[in-house]
């Protein structure tokens, strides 16, 4: 089992604190969730209807005609390695660990790279996986760089771009170009929309690849209620605009608290801050003693802090003030 954010059960055991007493900043999921629309009881009684408004709404939201809905982008991450013969795979790290794990589990040769590749290196690479913006470092690769990497891959190569944290800055997305052969873009409604529990992801790619992926995953990848919620979320442009403004204010507030505690973030998205420093393990333990759970990374030593809900800011400020006084 790989370690992920949100592992509060382990925190409860390690620190003997009940789950309801924790402020969980370990996931990068927005604390401001899209409001769930009313759900008809009939949706729970019938199989999902796949010719509803979901895909048309997704096409408009991502500015891409070729879209496949999946049960969270995790479903696609696990399925894609099945669709290629044994390949040479590079994953730019540190990154969401499930990418390298999935390719390795299916017999592919996986290299994890902690620096950006040179063009000449990519001619012997079949699959390049990039999280953009990166989780956890927040590194952002411009579209021109991504397209150049794709062109440098071995013939028939794939560039997989995981844009799970892109919704706050859609201007940096390459989703509109995802129908290009060999380019696969993964999106998720879990982070920006605060709907991780709905398990809704999207794959944007050329039609033939989506057909293969659809065949592999089988029917009814999303429940009827999840389809309804996702459709409403992607269609509500006013809410999305307000959400981007909320998140920008929140991350600026987070930076203010961190800077006051003499912590200079190494990187950040609209949904989390990342601090790479040998003292990360000390800060993680300090915050845990104050009932705040964060995501700790060992290699390199770093910590990721998501945004607190409105009622959690005072708790975070007190803990950081105490840290600064040491």
BALOZA-477713 format. One record per atom (N, C-alpha, C): x, y, z; residue in three letters. Coordinates in steps of 0.05 Angstrom, whole numbers, padded with zeros to 5 digits, always signed. Example, Ala and Ser with C-alpha at 12.3 -4.5 7.8 and 13.67 -1.06 7.14 Angstrom:
% residues 2
+00264-00114+00156ALA
+00246-00090+00156ALA
+00264-00066+00156ALA
+00257-00045+00142SER
+00273-00021+00143SER
+00258+00001+00157SER
This chain:
% residues 326
+00017-00024+00000UNK
+00000+00000+00000UNK
+00018+00025+00000UNK
+00013+00043-00019UNK
+00027+00069-00019UNK
+00014+00088+00001UNK
+00030+00106+00011UNK
+00019+00126+00030UNK
+00008+00149+00015UNK
-00016+00159+00025UNK
-00029+00182+00012UNK
-00037+00201+00034UNK
-00044+00226+00026UNK
-00056+00244+00045UNK
-00084+00234+00053UNK
-00094+00245+00075UNK
-00120+00237+00084UNK
-00120+00212+00102UNK
-00096+00203+00109UNK
-00094+00178+00126UNK
-00098+00185+00155UNK
-00121+00196+00161UNK
-00126+00205+00189UNK
-00128+00182+00209UNK
-00136+00158+00199UNK
-00137+00136+00218UNK
-00110+00130+00230UNK
-00089+00132+00214UNK
-00062+00128+00225UNK
-00054+00150+00244UNK
-00062+00175+00238UNK
-00057+00197+00256UNK
-00070+00193+00283UNK
-00095+00183+00282UNK
-00110+00178+00307UNK
-00095+00157+00325UNK
-00084+00137+00312UNK
-00070+00116+00326UNK
-00043+00127+00337UNK
-00028+00141+00320UNK
-00002+00150+00328UNK
-00002+00171+00350UNK
-00023+00188+00350UNK
-00024+00210+00369UNK
-00047+00208+00389UNK
-00061+00185+00389UNK
-00083+00180+00408UNK
-00102+00204+00410UNK
-00111+00212+00386UNK
-00130+00234+00384UNK
-00153+00226+00366UNK
-00178+00230+00375UNK
-00201+00221+00358UNK
-00202+00236+00332UNK
-00215+00224+00312UNK
-00215+00235+00285UNK
-00228+00263+00284UNK
-00249+00267+00300UNK
-00263+00292+00299UNK
-00247+00315+00311UNK
-00224+00309+00325UNK
-00208+00330+00337UNK
-00185+00339+00319UNK
-00184+00328+00294UNK
-00162+00335+00276UNK
-00171+00357+00256UNK
-00151+00374+00249UNK
-00154+00392+00226UNK
-00137+00379+00204UNK
-00150+00369+00184UNK
-00136+00353+00163UNK
-00128+00371+00140UNK
-00102+00377+00138UNK
-00091+00392+00116UNK
-00074+00375+00098UNK
-00078+00349+00098UNK
-00059+00331+00085UNK
-00066+00324+00056UNK
-00089+00333+00046UNK
-00098+00323+00020UNK
-00096+00343-00003UNK
-00097+00368+00001UNK
-00099+00387-00021UNK
-00127+00389-00033UNK
-00147+00378-00020UNK
-00175+00380-00029UNK
-00186+00407-00019UNK
-00200+00421-00036UNK
-00211+00447-00028UNK
-00230+00444-00004UNK
-00227+00462+00016UNK
-00246+00462+00038UNK
-00273+00474+00031UNK
-00274+00486+00008UNK
-00300+00498-00002UNK
-00311+00479-00023UNK
-00330+00462-00016UNK
-00340+00442-00034UNK
-00363+00453-00051UNK
-00365+00444-00075UNK
-00388+00451-00092UNK
-00414+00441-00078UNK
-00434+00458-00076UNK
-00459+00450-00062UNK
-00474+00428-00078UNK
-00480+00406-00064UNK
-00492+00383-00078UNK
-00521+00390-00085UNK
-00529+00386-00110UNK
-00557+00392-00118UNK
-00575+00370-00107UNK
-00601+00375-00106UNK
-00620+00354-00098UNK
-00618+00329-00115UNK
-00619+00306-00103UNK
-00616+00281-00118UNK
-00641+00265-00115UNK
-00654+00258-00138UNK
-00678+00243-00138UNK
-00673+00215-00128UNK
-00690+00204-00111UNK
-00687+00176-00102UNK
-00685+00156-00125UNK
-00697+00163-00148UNK
-00697+00145-00170UNK
-00668+00140-00181UNK
-00651+00159-00177UNK
-00623+00156-00186UNK
-00609+00133-00172UNK
-00618+00127-00147UNK
-00606+00106-00132UNK
-00618+00079-00139UNK
-00639+00079-00155UNK
-00653+00054-00160UNK
-00649+00043-00188UNK
-00635+00059-00205UNK
-00631+00050-00233UNK
-00601+00052-00240UNK
-00594+00037-00260UNK
-00567+00038-00270UNK
-00562+00066-00282UNK
-00537+00075-00281UNK
-00531+00102-00292UNK
-00538+00104-00322UNK
-00549+00127-00329UNK
-00556+00133-00357UNK
-00532+00147-00369UNK
-00520+00135-00389UNK
-00495+00146-00399UNK
-00499+00166-00422UNK
-00523+00171-00431UNK
-00527+00191-00451UNK
-00540+00216-00439UNK
-00533+00221-00414UNK
-00543+00245-00400UNK
-00526+00269-00409UNK
-00527+00291-00393UNK
-00514+00316-00401UNK
-00484+00316-00393UNK
-00474+00296-00379UNK
-00448+00297-00368UNK
-00426+00302-00388UNK
-00424+00286-00409UNK
-00402+00289-00428UNK
-00404+00315-00444UNK
-00428+00323-00452UNK
-00430+00349-00466UNK
-00420+00372-00448UNK
-00427+00371-00423UNK
-00418+00391-00404UNK
-00388+00390-00401UNK
-00377+00366-00399UNK
-00348+00363-00396UNK
-00334+00373-00421UNK
-00345+00368-00445UNK
-00333+00378-00469UNK
-00330+00409-00469UNK
-00351+00421-00460UNK
-00350+00451-00458UNK
-00331+00460-00437UNK
-00330+00447-00414UNK
-00313+00455-00392UNK
-00284+00452-00399UNK
-00276+00430-00412UNK
-00248+00425-00419UNK
-00241+00435-00446UNK
-00260+00445-00462UNK
-00255+00454-00489UNK
-00243+00432-00506UNK
-00254+00408-00503UNK
-00244+00385-00516UNK
-00267+00366-00523UNK
-00268+00357-00548UNK
-00290+00340-00557UNK
-00288+00312-00547UNK
-00264+00302-00543UNK
-00260+00273-00537UNK
-00254+00269-00508UNK
-00275+00261-00493UNK
-00274+00259-00464UNK
-00286+00232-00455UNK
-00274+00220-00435UNK
-00284+00196-00423UNK
-00286+00200-00393UNK
-00309+00194-00382UNK
-00313+00196-00353UNK
-00304+00170-00340UNK
-00289+00173-00318UNK
-00279+00150-00303UNK
-00283+00154-00273UNK
-00280+00132-00258UNK
-00285+00133-00229UNK
-00260+00145-00215UNK
-00256+00171-00219UNK
-00232+00184-00209UNK
-00209+00179-00228UNK
-00191+00198-00230UNK
-00168+00194-00248UNK
-00151+00169-00240UNK
-00154+00161-00215UNK
-00140+00137-00206UNK
-00147+00112-00223UNK
-00172+00111-00232UNK
-00181+00088-00249UNK
-00165+00088-00275UNK
-00161+00111-00286UNK
-00146+00113-00311UNK
-00116+00107-00307UNK
-00106+00117-00284UNK
-00078+00112-00278UNK
-00072+00082-00276UNK
-00091+00067-00265UNK
-00087+00038-00263UNK
-00092+00023-00289UNK
-00109+00034-00306UNK
-00117+00020-00330UNK
-00098+00025-00353UNK
-00087+00049-00356UNK
-00070+00056-00379UNK
-00047+00037-00383UNK
-00033+00027-00363UNK
-00010+00009-00368UNK
-00019-00017-00382UNK
-00044-00024-00380UNK
-00054-00048-00394UNK
-00056-00045-00424UNK
-00056-00020-00433UNK
-00062-00014-00461UNK
-00037-00012-00478UNK
-00013-00017-00467UNK
+00012-00016-00482UNK
+00027-00042-00478UNK
+00043-00050-00498UNK
+00063-00071-00493UNK
+00084-00060-00474UNK
+00101-00078-00465UNK
+00122-00070-00446UNK
+00136-00045-00456UNK
+00137-00024-00440UNK
+00147+00002-00449UNK
+00168+00013-00429UNK
+00183+00032-00439UNK
+00202+00047-00423UNK
+00188+00073-00413UNK
+00184+00074-00387UNK
+00167+00095-00376UNK
+00184+00113-00358UNK
+00182+00139-00362UNK
+00194+00159-00344UNK
+00172+00174-00329UNK
+00175+00176-00303UNK
+00157+00192-00287UNK
+00173+00214-00273UNK
+00165+00239-00278UNK
+00179+00261-00265UNK
+00170+00263-00236UNK
+00190+00261-00218UNK
+00184+00260-00190UNK
+00198+00283-00175UNK
+00191+00287-00149UNK
+00170+00273-00134UNK
+00143+00279-00147UNK
+00125+00259-00145UNK
+00099+00261-00158UNK
+00080+00242-00143UNK
+00055+00243-00152UNK
+00035+00224-00142UNK
+00045+00196-00148UNK
+00050+00181-00126UNK
+00064+00156-00128UNK
+00050+00134-00143UNK
+00024+00136-00146UNK
+00009+00115-00160UNK
+00016+00113-00189UNK
+00027+00134-00201UNK
+00034+00132-00230UNK
+00056+00112-00234UNK
+00079+00116-00220UNK
+00101+00097-00223UNK
+00093+00069-00214UNK
+00078+00067-00193UNK
+00070+00042-00182UNK
+00054+00026-00202UNK
+00034+00039-00216UNK
+00017+00025-00235UNK
+00033+00014-00258UNK
+00051+00030-00269UNK
+00066+00021-00292UNK
+00085-00002-00284UNK
+00097+00001-00261UNK
+00116-00020-00251UNK
+00101-00046-00246UNK
+00077-00044-00235UNK
+00061-00068-00228UNK
+00054-00084-00253UNK
+00053-00072-00276UNK
+00045-00086-00300UNK
+00069-00092-00318UNK
+00093-00092-00306UNK
+00116-00103-00320UNK
+00132-00084-00338UNK
+00125-00058-00337UNK
+00139-00038-00353UNK
+00165-00030-00338UNK
+00184-00020-00353UNK
+00209-00010-00341UNK
+00206+00019-00334UNK
+00207+00025-00308UNK
+00200+00052-00298UNK
+00225+00065-00287UNK
+00230+00090-00296UNK
+00251+00107-00286UNK
+00238+00131-00274UNK
+00245+00137-00249UNK
+00234+00161-00235UNK
+00256+00182-00236UNK
+00249+00205-00249UNK
+00268+00226-00253UNK
+00261+00250-00235UNK
+00281+00261-00221UNK
+00276+00284-00203UNK
+00285+00310-00217UNK
+00291+00309-00243UNK
+00297+00334-00257UNK
+00285+00332-00285UNK
+00281+00355-00298UNK
+00268+00355-00324UNK
+00287+00343-00345UNK
+00275+00328-00364UNK
+00292+00314-00383UNK
+00302+00332-00406UNK
+00325+00324-00417UNK
+00335+00336-00441UNK
+00321+00323-00465UNK
+00318+00338-00487UNK
+00304+00328-00510UNK
+00318+00302-00520UNK
+00344+00302-00521UNK
+00358+00279-00531UNK
+00354+00254-00515UNK
+00347+00256-00490UNK
+00342+00233-00473UNK
+00316+00219-00480UNK
+00297+00234-00490UNK
+00269+00224-00493UNK
+00266+00206-00518UNK
+00285+00205-00535UNK
+00282+00188-00559UNK
+00281+00158-00552UNK
+00290+00151-00528UNK
+00289+00123-00518UNK
+00268+00119-00497UNK
+00249+00138-00495UNK
+00227+00136-00476UNK
+00201+00132-00491UNK
+00185+00113-00481UNK
+00159+00107-00494UNK
+00136+00123-00481UNK
+00138+00126-00455UNK
+00117+00140-00439UNK
+00130+00159-00420UNK
+00121+00184-00421UNK
+00130+00204-00402UNK
+00106+00214-00386UNK
+00108+00212-00360UNK
+00086+00220-00342UNK
+00094+00246-00327UNK
+00077+00266-00329UNK
+00082+00292-00317UNK
+00057+00300-00302UNK
+00059+00306-00276UNK
+00038+00319-00261UNK
+00041+00349-00264UNK
+00020+00363-00273UNK
+00022+00391-00279UNK
-00004+00406-00272UNK
-00003+00424-00252UNK
+00019+00429-00234UNK
+00026+00404-00218UNK
+00051+00403-00210UNK
+00060+00378-00197UNK
+00050+00376-00169UNK
+00044+00352-00161UNK
+00037+00345-00134UNK
+00059+00327-00124UNK
+00076+00336-00105UNK
+00071+00358-00086UNK
+00086+00384-00090UNK
+00105+00385-00109UNK
+00123+00408-00110UNK
+00111+00433-00121UNK
+00088+00431-00136UNK
+00075+00453-00149UNK
+00089+00463-00174UNK
+00110+00448-00183UNK
+00123+00455-00208UNK
+00103+00457-00230UNK
+00106+00477-00247UNK
+00087+00481-00270UNK
+00103+00481-00296UNK
+00097+00463-00314UNK
+00110+00462-00340UNK
+00093+00476-00360UNK
+00103+00495-00376UNK
+00086+00509-00395UNK
+00078+00491-00418UNK
+00055+00496-00431UNK
+00046+00479-00453UNK
+00067+00474-00474UNK
+00082+00495-00482UNK
+00102+00492-00503UNK
+00123+00471-00495UNK
+00131+00470-00470UNK
+00150+00450-00461UNK
+00139+00422-00463UNK
+00114+00419-00455UNK
+00101+00393-00456UNK
+00099+00383-00485UNK
+00091+00400-00503UNK
+00088+00392-00531UNK
+00116+00385-00543UNK
+00136+00399-00535UNK
+00163+00393-00544UNK
+00172+00366-00534UNK
+00166+00360-00509UNK
+00173+00333-00498UNK
+00159+00311-00513UNK
+00133+00316-00519UNK
+00118+00295-00533UNK
+00130+00289-00560UNK
+00138+00310-00575UNK
+00149+00306-00601UNK
+00176+00292-00600UNK
+00190+00294-00577UNK
+00217+00281-00575UNK
+00215+00252-00566UNK
+00192+00242-00558UNK
+00189+00214-00549UNK
+00194+00194-00572UNK
+00199+00170-00565UNK
+00201+00149-00585UNK
+00176+00147-00602UNK
+00178+00137-00627UNK
+00154+00135-00644UNK
+00132+00119-00629UNK
+00107+00130-00631UNK
+00085+00118-00617UNK
+00084+00123-00587UNK
+00100+00141-00578UNK
+00102+00147-00549UNK
+00078+00162-00539UNK
+00074+00160-00513UNK
+00053+00174-00499UNK
+00064+00195-00480UNK
+00052+00218-00480UNK
+00056+00238-00458UNK
+00031+00239-00442UNK
+00033+00231-00417UNK
+00009+00231-00398UNK
+00013+00255-00380UNK
-00006+00273-00381UNK
-00005+00297-00364UNK
-00028+00296-00344UNK
-00021+00294-00319UNK
-00041+00292-00297UNK
-00046+00321-00287UNK
-00070+00331-00294UNK
-00077+00359-00288UNK
-00097+00360-00264UNK
-00093+00343-00245UNK
-00112+00341-00222UNK
-00115+00368-00208UNK
-00094+00384-00208UNK
-00094+00410-00193UNK
-00096+00434-00212UNK
-00105+00430-00237UNK
-00104+00451-00257UNK
-00128+00469-00257UNK
-00151+00461-00245UNK
-00176+00476-00249UNK
-00175+00505-00239UNK
-00157+00510-00219UNK
-00155+00538-00209UNK
-00141+00556-00229UNK
-00125+00544-00248UNK
-00111+00560-00268UNK
-00115+00548-00295UNK
-00139+00547-00306UNK
-00144+00533-00331UNK
-00129+00544-00355UNK
-00119+00569-00352UNK
-00103+00580-00374UNK
-00077+00565-00380UNK
-00068+00549-00360UNK
-00044+00533-00364UNK
-00049+00505-00374UNK
-00074+00498-00378UNK
-00081+00470-00386UNK
-00075+00465-00415UNK
-00069+00440-00422UNK
-00068+00432-00450UNK
-00091+00414-00458UNK
-00113+00415-00443UNK
-00136+00398-00448UNK
-00147+00402-00476UNK
-00147+00427-00486UNK
-00158+00432-00512UNK
-00142+00418-00535UNK
-00117+00410-00530UNK
-00101+00397-00550UNK
-00100+00367-00546UNK
-00116+00356-00527UNK
-00112+00328-00519UNK
-00121+00308-00540UNK
-00135+00316-00562UNK
-00142+00297-00583UNK
-00118+00289-00600UNK
-00096+00303-00597UNK
-00072+00297-00612UNK
-00062+00269-00605UNK
-00057+00252-00625UNK
-00047+00225-00618UNK
-00023+00225-00600UNK
-00024+00208-00580UNK
-00002+00206-00561UNK
-00003+00225-00538UNK
-00022+00242-00537UNK
-00025+00261-00514UNK
-00050+00252-00498UNK
-00046+00247-00472UNK
-00067+00238-00454UNK
-00068+00257-00430UNK
-00091+00270-00426UNK
-00094+00288-00403UNK
-00113+00277-00383UNK
-00106+00276-00358UNK
-00123+00266-00336UNK
-00133+00290-00320UNK
-00159+00291-00315UNK
-00170+00312-00298UNK
-00187+00299-00276UNK
-00192+00315-00255UNK
-00206+00305-00232UNK
-00224+00327-00221UNK
-00247+00319-00211UNK
-00265+00338-00197UNK
-00261+00338-00167UNK
-00242+00322-00158UNK
-00238+00319-00129UNK
-00226+00343-00115UNK
-00207+00356-00128UNK
-00191+00377-00114UNK
-00205+00404-00114UNK
-00206+00416-00137UNK
-00217+00443-00140UNK
-00246+00445-00131UNK
-00262+00425-00139UNK
-00291+00425-00132UNK
-00296+00414-00104UNK
-00276+00403-00091UNK
-00280+00391-00065UNK
-00298+00367-00065UNK
-00297+00351-00086UNK
-00315+00329-00090UNK
-00301+00302-00091UNK
-00280+00299-00075UNK
-00264+00275-00077UNK
-00280+00249-00072UNK
-00300+00252-00055UNK
-00317+00228-00048UNK
-00335+00219-00071UNK
-00340+00236-00090UNK
-00356+00229-00113UNK
-00342+00211-00133UNK
-00315+00211-00131UNK
-00298+00194-00149UNK
-00304+00199-00178UNK
-00299+00224-00187UNK
-00304+00231-00215UNK
-00278+00241-00228UNK
-00270+00228-00249UNK
-00247+00237-00264UNK
-00254+00238-00293UNK
-00236+00251-00309UNK
-00240+00252-00338UNK
-00214+00246-00352UNK
-00215+00231-00374UNK
-00192+00226-00391UNK
-00197+00240-00418UNK
-00178+00256-00426UNK
-00180+00270-00452UNK
-00158+00259-00470UNK
-00165+00249-00493UNK
-00146+00236-00510UNK
-00158+00231-00537UNK
-00142+00220-00556UNK
-00152+00213-00582UNK
-00174+00192-00580UNK
-00193+00193-00599UNK
-00217+00175-00597UNK
-00210+00146-00596UNK
-00190+00136-00611UNK
-00184+00108-00611UNK
-00173+00099-00584UNK
-00157+00115-00571UNK
-00147+00108-00545UNK
-00170+00108-00524UNK
-00188+00127-00526UNK
-00211+00128-00508UNK
-00228+00103-00512UNK
-00231+00094-00537UNK
-00247+00070-00541UNK
-00234+00046-00528UNK
-00207+00044-00529UNK
-00193+00022-00516UNK
-00197+00023-00486UNK
-00195+00047-00475UNK
-00197+00051-00446UNK
-00226+00045-00437UNK
-00245+00053-00453UNK
-00273+00048-00446UNK
-00279+00018-00446UNK
-00268+00004-00465UNK
-00271-00025-00467UNK
-00258-00039-00442UNK
-00235-00029-00434UNK
-00221-00041-00411UNK
-00237-00037-00385UNK
-00247-00013-00382UNK
-00260-00006-00356UNK
-00288-00017-00354UNK
-00301-00022-00377UNK
-00328-00033-00376UNK
-00350-00011-00372UNK
-00375-00020-00370UNK
-00397+00000-00368UNK
-00400+00011-00339UNK
-00415+00032-00338UNK
-00424+00044-00312UNK
-00400+00051-00294UNK
-00381+00065-00305UNK
-00358+00073-00288UNK
-00365+00093-00267UNK
-00386+00109-00272UNK
-00395+00128-00252UNK
-00424+00122-00244UNK
-00430+00127-00218UNK
-00458+00124-00209UNK
-00475+00147-00220UNK
-00501+00142-00220UNK
-00519+00163-00229UNK
-00517+00189-00212UNK
-00517+00187-00185UNK
-00514+00211-00169UNK
-00488+00226-00175UNK
-00466+00211-00179UNK
-00440+00224-00185UNK
-00441+00238-00211UNK
-00455+00227-00231UNK
-00458+00240-00257UNK
-00473+00266-00254UNK
-00495+00265-00239UNK
-00511+00289-00235UNK
-00495+00311-00221UNK
-00480+00305-00200UNK
-00465+00324-00186UNK
-00443+00336-00203UNK
-00429+00319-00218UNK
-00407+00328-00235UNK
-00417+00347-00257UNK
-00440+00340-00269UNK
-00452+00357-00290UNK
-00458+00385-00279UNK
-00471+00385-00255UNK
-00478+00411-00243UNK
-00453+00427-00237UNK
-00432+00414-00227UNK
-00407+00429-00220UNK
-00394+00441-00244UNK
-00391+00425-00265UNK
-00377+00435-00289UNK
-00393+00456-00304UNK
-00419+00457-00300UNK
-00436+00476-00314UNK
-00439+00503-00299UNK
-00431+00504-00274UNK
-00436+00527-00258UNK
-00412+00546-00259UNK
-00411+00563-00280UNK
-00388+00581-00284UNK
-00386+00602-00262UNK
-00408+00611-00252UNK
-00407+00632-00231UNK
-00394+00620-00206UNK
-00401+00596-00199UNK
-00389+00583-00175UNK
-00359+00579-00180UNK
-00351+00571-00204UNK
-00323+00566-00210UNK
-00307+00592-00207UNK
-00318+00614-00218UNK
-00305+00640-00216UNK
-00301+00648-00186UNK
-00323+00645-00171UNK
-00321+00652-00142UNK
-00301+00634-00128UNK
-00300+00608-00135UNK
-00282+00589-00123UNK
-00253+00598-00128UNK
-00247+00605-00152UNK
-00219+00614-00158UNK
-00211+00638-00141UNK
-00230+00657-00137UNK
-00224+00680-00121UNK
-00220+00672-00092UNK
-00237+00654-00082UNK
-00235+00644-00054UNK
-00208+00631-00049UNK
-00201+00613-00067UNK
-00176+00598-00064UNK
-00152+00617-00065UNK
-00152+00637-00082UNK
-00130+00656-00084UNK
-00126+00671-00058UNK
-00149+00680-00046UNK
-00147+00694-00021UNK
-00137+00675+00001UNK
-00146+00650+00001UNK
-00138+00631+00021UNK
-00108+00624+00020UNK
-00098+00620-00005UNK
-00070+00613-00007UNK
-00052+00637+00000UNK
-00061+00661-00005UNK
-00046+00685+00004UNK
-00046+00687+00034UNK
-00069+00680+00046UNK
-00070+00680+00076UNK
-00051+00658+00087UNK
-00050+00635+00074UNK
-00032+00614+00083UNK
-00003+00623+00081UNK
+00004+00636+00059UNK
+00032+00645+00056UNK
+00038+00666+00078UNK
+00019+00682+00085UNK
+00024+00702+00107UNK
+00030+00688+00133UNK
+00015+00667+00140UNK
+00019+00653+00165UNK
+00046+00638+00164UNK
+00053+00626+00142UNK
+00078+00612+00140UNK
+00102+00631+00141UNK
+00100+00653+00127UNK
+00122+00672+00128UNK
+00126+00684+00156UNK
+00104+00688+00170UNK
+00106+00699+00197UNK
+00120+00679+00216UNK
+00117+00653+00209UNK
+00130+00632+00224UNK
+00158+00625+00214UNK
+00168+00642+00196UNK
+00195+00638+00184UNK
+00197+00613+00168UNK
+00175+00607+00154UNK
+00174+00584+00135UNK
+00169+00596+00107UNK
+00187+00593+00089UNK
+00184+00603+00062UNK
+00177+00580+00043UNK
+00152+00580+00034UNK
+00144+00558+00016UNK
+00162+00555-00008UNK
+00169+00530-00014UNK
+00185+00524-00037UNK
+00168+00525-00063UNK
+00142+00520-00060UNK
+00124+00521-00083UNK
+00096+00520-00073UNK
+00077+00528-00090UNK
+00049+00527-00082UNK
+00031+00527-00106UNK
+00007+00515-00103UNK
-00015+00519-00122UNK
-00036+00534-00107UNK
-00060+00537-00119UNK
-00082+00550-00105UNK
-00092+00533-00082UNK
-00084+00508-00080UNK
-00096+00489-00061UNK
-00076+00479-00040UNK
-00051+00484-00043UNK
-00032+00475-00022UNK
-00006+00490-00024UNK
+00009+00489-00002UNK
+00036+00500-00001UNK
+00055+00477+00005UNK
+00079+00479-00007UNK
+00099+00458-00004UNK
+00125+00470+00007UNK
+00137+00458+00027UNK
+00161+00467+00039UNK
+00181+00445+00040UNK
+00203+00447+00024UNK
+00224+00428+00024UNK
+00247+00438+00041UNK
+00251+00423+00063UNK
+00270+00432+00083UNK
+00277+00409+00102UNK
+00301+00407+00112UNK
+00308+00386+00131UNK
+00290+00386+00156UNK
+00279+00409+00163UNK
+00262+00411+00187UNK
+00233+00403+00182UNK
+00227+00393+00158UNK
+00199+00386+00152UNK
+00188+00366+00171UNK
+00203+00346+00179UNK
+00194+00325+00197UNK
+00187+00338+00225UNK
+00203+00357+00233UNK
+00198+00371+00258UNK
+00172+00387+00257UNK
+00168+00401+00235UNK
+00143+00417+00232UNK
+00119+00398+00231UNK
+00121+00376+00217UNK
+00099+00357+00215UNK
+00092+00347+00243UNK
+00112+00339+00259UNK
+00106+00329+00286UNK
+00095+00351+00304UNK
+00106+00376+00301UNK
+00096+00398+00317UNK
+00066+00403+00311UNK
+00059+00404+00286UNK
+00032+00409+00279UNK
+00013+00386+00288UNK
+00023+00362+00286UNK
+00008+00339+00295UNK
+00002+00341+00325UNK
+00021+00350+00340UNK
+00017+00353+00369UNK
-00005+00374+00374UNK
-00009+00392+00356UNK
-00030+00412+00358UNK
-00056+00403+00344UNK
-00057+00378+00335UNK
-00082+00368+00323UNK
-00085+00375+00293UNK
-00062+00381+00280UNK
-00063+00388+00251UNK
-00047+00367+00236UNK
-00061+00354+00217UNK
-00048+00333+00202UNK
-00040+00343+00175UNK
-00015+00338+00168UNK
-00004+00347+00142UNK
+00009+00323+00128UNK
+00018+00328+00104UNK
+00030+00307+00088UNK
+00061+00310+00089UNK
+00074+00290+00099UNK
+00103+00290+00102UNK
+00115+00273+00080UNK
+00137+00283+00069UNK
+00153+00268+00049UNK
+00181+00264+00059UNK
+00191+00240+00054UNK
+00218+00234+00064UNK
+00240+00241+00045UNK
+00236+00236+00019UNK
+00257+00241-00001UNK
+00245+00257-00025UNK
+00252+00283-00026UNK
+00268+00298-00006UNK
+00251+00305+00018UNK
+00264+00313+00039UNK
+00249+00321+00064UNK
+00232+00345+00058UNK
+00206+00342+00061UNK
+00187+00363+00054UNK
+00160+00358+00067UNK
+00144+00379+00067UNK
+00117+00378+00079UNK
+00098+00393+00060UNK
+00074+00383+00058UNK
+00053+00396+00042UNK
+00030+00403+00060UNK
+00020+00428+00059UNK
-00002+00437+00075UNK
-00025+00446+00057UNK
-00048+00433+00059UNK
-00071+00442+00045UNK
-00084+00465+00060UNK
-00106+00475+00048UNK
-00120+00497+00060UNK
-00140+00488+00081UNK
-00141+00503+00103UNK
-00161+00496+00124UNK
-00189+00507+00117UNK
-00210+00496+00129UNK
-00236+00508+00126UNK
-00237+00534+00142UNK
-00258+00550+00139UNK
-00258+00576+00153UNK
-00254+00574+00183UNK
-00265+00553+00195UNK
-00263+00551+00224UNK
-00236+00540+00233UNK
-00218+00533+00214UNK
-00192+00521+00222UNK
-00169+00540+00222UNK
-00173+00565+00212UNK
-00151+00583+00209UNK
-00138+00591+00237UNK
-00155+00596+00256UNK
-00144+00603+00283UNK
-00127+00581+00295UNK
-00136+00556+00291UNK
-00121+00533+00301UNK
-00094+00532+00288UNK
-00093+00536+00262UNK
-00068+00535+00247UNK
-00050+00558+00255UNK
-00061+00582+00258UNK
-00045+00605+00266UNK
-00032+00601+00294UNK
-00047+00590+00312UNK
-00036+00586+00339UNK
-00013+00566+00338UNK
-00016+00545+00322UNK
+00005+00525+00320UNK
+00030+00536+00307UNK
+00027+00552+00286UNK
+00050+00564+00273UNK
+00063+00585+00290UNK
+00047+00600+00305UNK
+00059+00620+00323UNK
+00076+00606+00344UNK
+00066+00583+00354UNK
+00081+00568+00374UNK
+00107+00558+00362UNK
+00106+00549+00337UNK
+00130+00540+00323UNK
+00151+00562+00321UNK
+00141+00586+00313UNK
+00159+00609+00309UNK
+00173+00617+00336UNK
+00159+00612+00358UNK
+00170+00621+00384UNK
+00192+00603+00395UNK
+00196+00580+00382UNK
+00216+00560+00392UNK
+00245+00571+00387UNK
